[in-house]
Amino acid sequence: MITEQDPTKLMKQQVGKAAADRIKSGMIVGLGTGSTAAYMIQFLGERLQSGQLKDIKGIPTSFQSNVLAKKYGV
């Protein structure tokens, strides 16, 4: 859910959501590093939990993205 008021954070959330929306079932996805990647991982997890996606393999590129991937079920 996009709720931030800070324009930079809002933009990063929107970009993260747009990236997550481009992912299709069965893909292998590099999860990236940083705040925008963190939003993408969150939105990707939401899509997986809702059943919109399945069989996604996430490849984390940092400790942070690995922790987030586990948290959001990627």
OpenMM code with the backbone's topology and positions (N, CA, C; nanometers):
from openmm import Vec3, app, unit

residues = "MET ILE THR GLU GLN ASP PRO THR LYS LEU MET LYS GLN GLN VAL GLY LYS ALA ALA ALA ASP ARG ILE LYS SER GLY MET ILE VAL GLY LEU GLY THR GLY SER THR ALA ALA TYR MET ILE GLN PHE LEU GLY GLU ARG LEU GLN SER GLY GLN LEU LYS ASP ILE LYS GLY ILE PRO THR SER PHE GLN SER ASN VAL LEU ALA LYS LYS TYR GLY VAL".split()
positions = [
    Vec3(0.0842, -0.1176, 0.0000),
    Vec3(0.0000, 0.0000, 0.0000),
    Vec3(0.0890, 0.1243, 0.0000),
    Vec3(0.0597, 0.2172, -0.0836),
    Vec3(0.1385, 0.3402, -0.0940),
    Vec3(0.0743, 0.4463, -0.0056),
    Vec3(0.1482, 0.4873, 0.1009),
    Vec3(0.0922, 0.5837, 0.1949),
    Vec3(0.1874, 0.6975, 0.2293),
    Vec3(0.3100, 0.6923, 0.1846),
    Vec3(0.4096, 0.7930, 0.2213),
    Vec3(0.3719, 0.9313, 0.1665),
    Vec3(0.4048, 1.0346, 0.2435),
    Vec3(0.3787, 1.1716, 0.2008),
    Vec3(0.5022, 1.2372, 0.1389),
    Vec3(0.6212, 1.1937, 0.1784),
    Vec3(0.7447, 1.2484, 0.1239),
    Vec3(0.7515, 1.2157, -0.0255),
    Vec3(0.7699, 1.3154, -0.1126),
    Vec3(0.7675, 1.2911, -0.2574),
    Vec3(0.8711, 1.1892, -0.3051),
    Vec3(0.9891, 1.1904, -0.2448),
    Vec3(1.0922, 1.0947, -0.2862),
    Vec3(1.0524, 0.9530, -0.2478),
    Vec3(1.0036, 0.9355, -0.1256),
    Vec3(0.9599, 0.8025, -0.0821),
    Vec3(0.8406, 0.7556, -0.1645),
    Vec3(0.7489, 0.8457, -0.1935),
    Vec3(0.6331, 0.8108, -0.2748),
    Vec3(0.6772, 0.7641, -0.4132),
    Vec3(0.7717, 0.8347, -0.4727),
    Vec3(0.8222, 0.7959, -0.6042),
    Vec3(0.8876, 0.6577, -0.5979),
    Vec3(0.9668, 0.6328, -0.4950),
    Vec3(1.0319, 0.5027, -0.4809),
    Vec3(0.9291, 0.3918, -0.4633),
    Vec3(0.8241, 0.4170, -0.3872),
    Vec3(0.7173, 0.3179, -0.3716),
    Vec3(0.6502, 0.2898, -0.5057),
    Vec3(0.6212, 0.3943, -0.5801),
    Vec3(0.5548, 0.3773, -0.7091),
    Vec3(0.6421, 0.2988, -0.8066),
    Vec3(0.7716, 0.3276, -0.8075),
    Vec3(0.8638, 0.2548, -0.8952),
    Vec3(0.8743, 0.1092, -0.8506),
    Vec3(0.8816, 0.0859, -0.7198),
    Vec3(0.8856, -0.0510, -0.6687),
    Vec3(0.7616, -0.1291, -0.7060),
    Vec3(0.6454, -0.0655, -0.6958),
    Vec3(0.5201, -0.1315, -0.7341),
    Vec3(0.5175, -0.1591, -0.8835),
    Vec3(0.5610, -0.0631, -0.9638),
    Vec3(0.5635, -0.0826, -1.1095),
    Vec3(0.6546, -0.1990, -1.1467),
    Vec3(0.7681, -0.2092, -1.0793),
    Vec3(0.8595, -0.3211, -1.1065),
    Vec3(0.7949, -0.4536, -1.0680),
    Vec3(0.7312, -0.4583, -0.9516),
    Vec3(0.6655, -0.5817, -0.9069),
    Vec3(0.5516, -0.6202, -1.0012),
    Vec3(0.4837, -0.5215, -1.0564),
    Vec3(0.3720, -0.5484, -1.1483),
    Vec3(0.4182, -0.6089, -1.2804),
    Vec3(0.5450, -0.5933, -1.3152),
    Vec3(0.5974, -0.6474, -1.4415),
    Vec3(0.6367, -0.7947, -1.4306),
    Vec3(0.6432, -0.8450, -1.3094),
    Vec3(0.6870, -0.9829, -1.2872),
    Vec3(0.5720, -1.0785, -1.3158),
    Vec3(0.6059, -1.1879, -1.3829),
    Vec3(0.5069, -1.2894, -1.4196),
    Vec3(0.5396, -1.4204, -1.3489),
    Vec3(0.4380, -1.5040, -1.3302),
    Vec3(0.4566, -1.6340, -1.2663),
    Vec3(0.5655, -1.7134, -1.3372),
    Vec3(0.6451, -1.7839, -1.2572),
    Vec3(0.7499, -1.8687, -1.3109),
    Vec3(0.8827, -1.7996, -1.3330),
    Vec3(0.8897, -1.6694, -1.3107),
    Vec3(1.0141, -1.5958, -1.3352),
    Vec3(1.1156, -1.6154, -1.2225),
    Vec3(1.2422, -1.6023, -1.2587),
    Vec3(1.3513, -1.5889, -1.1626),
    Vec3(1.3823, -1.4398, -1.1567),
    Vec3(1.3804, -1.3829, -1.0360),
    Vec3(1.3873, -1.2379, -1.0203),
    Vec3(1.5061, -1.1985, -0.9331),
    Vec3(1.5925, -1.1125, -0.9847),
    Vec3(1.6961, -1.0503, -0.9035),
    Vec3(1.6310, -0.9448, -0.8165),
    Vec3(1.6516, -0.9536, -0.6855),
    Vec3(1.5770, -0.8681, -0.5934),
    Vec3(1.6416, -0.7331, -0.5666),
    Vec3(1.7653, -0.7151, -0.6029),
    Vec3(1.8266, -0.5836, -0.5901),
    Vec3(1.8549, -0.5433, -0.4470),
    Vec3(1.9012, -0.4204, -0.4328),
    Vec3(1.9430, -0.3662, -0.3040),
    Vec3(1.8982, -0.2210, -0.2953),
    Vec3(1.8589, -0.1788, -0.1773),
    Vec3(1.8231, -0.0395, -0.1555),
    Vec3(1.6754, -0.0211, -0.1279),
    Vec3(1.6370, 0.1043, -0.1056),
    Vec3(1.5001, 0.1327, -0.0628),
    Vec3(1.3967, 0.1042, -0.1709),
    Vec3(1.4272, 0.1330, -0.2955),
    Vec3(1.3317, 0.1053, -0.4031),
    Vec3(1.3145, -0.0450, -0.4206),
    Vec3(1.4238, -0.1191, -0.4131),
    Vec3(1.4159, -0.2654, -0.4209),
    Vec3(1.3358, -0.3203, -0.3035),
    Vec3(1.3499, -0.2598, -0.1873),
    Vec3(1.2741, -0.3046, -0.0701),
    Vec3(1.1240, -0.2910, -0.0943),
    Vec3(1.0824, -0.1801, -0.1539),
    Vec3(0.9403, -0.1644, -0.1865),
    Vec3(0.8964, -0.2684, -0.2891),
    Vec3(0.9810, -0.2958, -0.3883),
    Vec3(0.9474, -0.3958, -0.4892),
    Vec3(0.9284, -0.5327, -0.4242),
    Vec3(1.0173, -0.5684, -0.3323),
    Vec3(1.0064, -0.6973, -0.2641),
    Vec3(0.8758, -0.7044, -0.1854),
    Vec3(0.8406, -0.5962, -0.1187),
    Vec3(0.7151, -0.5920, -0.0429),
    Vec3(0.5955, -0.6128, -0.1354),
    Vec3(0.5890, -0.5387, -0.2457),
    Vec3(0.4765, -0.5516, -0.3384),
    Vec3(0.4755, -0.6887, -0.4057),
    Vec3(0.5931, -0.7433, -0.4348),
    Vec3(0.6015, -0.8771, -0.4928),
    Vec3(0.5454, -0.9795, -0.3946),
    Vec3(0.5811, -0.9656, -0.2682),
    Vec3(0.5267, -1.0540, -0.1652),
    Vec3(0.3755, -1.0453, -0.1556),
    Vec3(0.3212, -0.9247, -0.1662),
    Vec3(0.1757, -0.9072, -0.1628),
    Vec3(0.1095, -0.9781, -0.2803),
    Vec3(0.1709, -0.9696, -0.3980),
    Vec3(0.1153, -1.0372, -0.5159),
    Vec3(0.1207, -1.1886, -0.4995),
    Vec3(0.2277, -1.2390, -0.4403),
    Vec3(0.2382, -1.3829, -0.4160),
    Vec3(0.1334, -1.4283, -0.3145),
    Vec3(0.1185, -1.3533, -0.2062),
    Vec3(0.0226, -1.3895, -0.1021),
    Vec3(-0.1209, -1.3839, -0.1516),
    Vec3(-0.1498, -1.2938, -0.2436),
    Vec3(-0.2862, -1.2815, -0.2958),
    Vec3(-0.3177, -1.3870, -0.4012),
    Vec3(-0.2149, -1.4590, -0.4469),
    Vec3(-0.2356, -1.5610, -0.5492),
    Vec3(-0.2241, -1.5097, -0.6912),
    Vec3(-0.1925, -1.3810, -0.7098),
    Vec3(-0.1745, -1.3260, -0.8446),
    Vec3(-0.0534, -1.3867, -0.9136),
    Vec3(0.0456, -1.4292, -0.8338),
    Vec3(0.1687, -1.4885, -0.8866),
    Vec3(0.1952, -1.6207, -0.8167),
    Vec3(0.2698, -1.7077, -0.8856),
    Vec3(0.3164, -1.8309, -0.8227),
    Vec3(0.4488, -1.8700, -0.8874),
    Vec3(0.5194, -1.9582, -0.8191),
    Vec3(0.6454, -2.0131, -0.8703),
    Vec3(0.7481, -1.9055, -0.9040),
    Vec3(0.7645, -1.8098, -0.8147),
    Vec3(0.8663, -1.7059, -0.8308),
    Vec3(0.9898, -1.7473, -0.7518),
    Vec3(1.1050, -1.7330, -0.8125),
    Vec3(1.2308, -1.7567, -0.7414),
    Vec3(1.3033, -1.6236, -0.7316),
    Vec3(1.3188, -1.5741, -0.6094),
    Vec3(1.3879, -1.4481, -0.5870),
    Vec3(1.5338, -1.4716, -0.5537),
    Vec3(1.6220, -1.3958, -0.6159),
    Vec3(1.7656, -1.4033, -0.5905),
    Vec3(1.8079, -1.2727, -0.5226),
    Vec3(1.8266, -1.2757, -0.3897),
    Vec3(1.8651, -1.1528, -0.3199),
    Vec3(2.0096, -1.1150, -0.3489),
    Vec3(2.0354, -0.9851, -0.3546),
    Vec3(2.1702, -0.9358, -0.3818),
    Vec3(2.2356, -0.8745, -0.2583),
    Vec3(2.1664, -0.8814, -0.1458),
    Vec3(2.2230, -0.8278, -0.0219),
    Vec3(2.1568, -0.8970, 0.0963),
    Vec3(2.2165, -0.8777, 0.2126),
    Vec3(2.1575, -0.9311, 0.3350),
    Vec3(2.0182, -0.8723, 0.3557),
    Vec3(2.0052, -0.7409, 0.3332),
    Vec3(1.8765, -0.6736, 0.3528),
    Vec3(1.7697, -0.7317, 0.2609),
    Vec3(1.8003, -0.7505, 0.1344),
    Vec3(1.6987, -0.8034, 0.0431),
    Vec3(1.6668, -0.9487, 0.0767),
    Vec3(1.7625, -1.0232, 0.1301),
    Vec3(1.7363, -1.1605, 0.1726),
    Vec3(1.6385, -1.1623, 0.2902),
    Vec3(1.6614, -1.0748, 0.3883),
    Vec3(1.5727, -1.0660, 0.5047),
    Vec3(1.4314, -1.0270, 0.4608),
    Vec3(1.4214, -0.9274, 0.3737),
    Vec3(1.2899, -0.8833, 0.3267),
    Vec3(1.2202, -0.9915, 0.2451),
    Vec3(1.2952, -1.0623, 0.1622),
    Vec3(1.2366, -1.1699, 0.0820),
    Vec3(1.1754, -1.2762, 0.1722),
    Vec3(1.2454, -1.3120, 0.2772),
    Vec3(1.1913, -1.4103, 0.3719),
    Vec3(1.0680, -1.3545, 0.4430),
    Vec3(1.0755, -1.2280, 0.4829),
    Vec3(0.9635, -1.1647, 0.5533),
    Vec3(0.8368, -1.1640, 0.4683),
    Vec3(0.8510, -1.1353, 0.3389),
    Vec3(0.7348, -1.1223, 0.2510),
    Vec3(0.7053, -1.2479, 0.1695),
    Vec3(0.7790, -1.3560, 0.1947),
    Vec3(0.7487, -1.4833, 0.1302),
    Vec3(0.7916, -1.4946, -0.0147),
    Vec3(0.8955, -1.4210, -0.0513),
    Vec3(0.9448, -1.4263, -0.1893),
    Vec3(1.0501, -1.5355, -0.1980),
] * unit.nanometer
topology = app.Topology()
chain = topology.addChain("A")
for resn in residues:
    res = topology.addResidue(resn, chain)
    for name in ("N", "CA", "C"):
        topology.addAtom(name, app.Element.getBySymbol(name[0]), res)
